[in-house]
């Protein structure tokens, strides 16, 4: 197994955004967020991360401003 540190490529972030953002706006790239509301509901999504139940990015909304 071989990995990399994304911080080593941080200087390329503007170039990445320049390429990716138009594709997101055009709907060619989509992303999914799995959102759970409330701090008290936080343990369930954490368990879900380790058991493969979530889809996309897991977010726990603690408070809305």
C-alpha positions, 0 to 999 in steps of 0.5 A: 500500500502506498499513500501520499500527504495531500499537504504536499500538493496544496500549492496545486489547489487553485489549479484543481479548483479552476478545473473542477468547479466548472464541472460541478456547476455544469452537473458533470461532477456531483457529490453527496452529503449524508447529513445528521441533525443534532449533537445527540444523534452524533454516535449513530453516523460515527458507527455508520462510518465504520460499518459502511452505511453512509454515502459520500461525506458524513456531516453532523449538524450540531447547531445552525446559526 
